[in-house]
């Protein structure tokens, strides 16, 4: 099995689950955050929407310098979902590479200083693809604190019973 044939279905499943979460965010509560140090719903959703672009960057670039990086700042749930879908489409296309491309090293820099370097496949599996479930779980806590039903993910949530 080619690596792309392993990763693409996983990405599509995670994307579908993430979209369910986006659609549950209360549009009138985008600035809500559970704690002053926490991201707001809007910040968290914007961050989640950009994650597929990290896949593209990992597969299309040899390195990325985060020194001047800023996260997107879409104002509405439809804008966030649209950005997510565009980033997802580009990510899917970038994953359609030969296995040899996944073996090449990729570097993350901050103002020219190397933060990490590892093969693309390792970067995708450890630093990128795990971000969507991680932040969905974070958003699930936000939902629970506001008494918003948590969508099912890999099985039913307590709200599905």
Residue pairs with C-beta under 8 A, 6 or more apart in sequence:
2 98
2 99
3 99
3 102
3 121
4 95
4 96
4 97
7 95
7 124
7 129
8 92
8 95
8 96
10 129
11 52
11 55
11 88
11 91
11 92
11 95
11 129
12 92
14 129
14 132
14 133
15 52
15 84
15 88
15 132
17 132
17 136
17 151
17 153
18 48
18 84
18 132
18 136
19 81
19 84
20 151
21 48
21 136
21 139
21 140
21 151
22 45
22 48
22 49
22 77
22 80
22 81
22 84
23 77
23 81
24 143
24 148
24 149
24 150
24 151
25 41
25 45
25 77
25 139
26 32
26 41
26 146
26 148
27 76
27 77
29 41
29 146
30 40
30 41
30 42
30 45
30 75
30 76
30 77
31 40
31 41
31 42
32 40
32 41
32 142
32 146
33 39
33 40
33 41
33 43
34 141
34 142
34 145
39 47
41 139
41 142
42 73
42 74
42 75
42 80
43 71
44 135
44 138
44 139
44 142
45 74
45 77
45 80
45 139
46 71
46 72
46 73
46 74
46 80
46 83
47 71
47 135
48 84
48 131
48 132
48 135
48 136
48 139
49 72
49 74
49 80
49 81
49 83
49 84
49 87
50 71
50 72
50 83
50 87
51 87
51 128
51 131
51 132
51 135
52 84
52 87
52 88
52 90
52 91
53 87
53 90
53 91
54 127
54 128
54 131
55 91
55 94
55 95
55 124
55 128
55 129
56 87
56 90
56 91
56 93
56 94
57 64
58 94
58 106
58 120
58 123
58 124
58 128
59 94
59 95
59 97
59 101
59 120
59 124
60 94
61 106
62 104
62 105
62 106
62 107
63 106
63 107
63 108
63 109
64 106
64 107
64 108
64 109
65 109
65 110
65 111
65 112
66 108
66 109
66 110
66 115
67 109
67 110
67 111
67 112
72 83
74 80
74 83
101 120
102 119
102 120
102 121
102 124
103 119
103 120
103 121
104 119
104 120
105 117
105 118
105 119
105 120
106 117
106 118
106 119
106 120
106 123
107 114
107 116
107 117
108 114
108 115
108 116
108 117
109 115
116 123
116 127
118 126
133 153
136 153
140 150
140 151
140 157
142 148
143 149
143 150
144 150
149 157
149 159
150 157
150 158
150 159
151 157
151 159
152 160
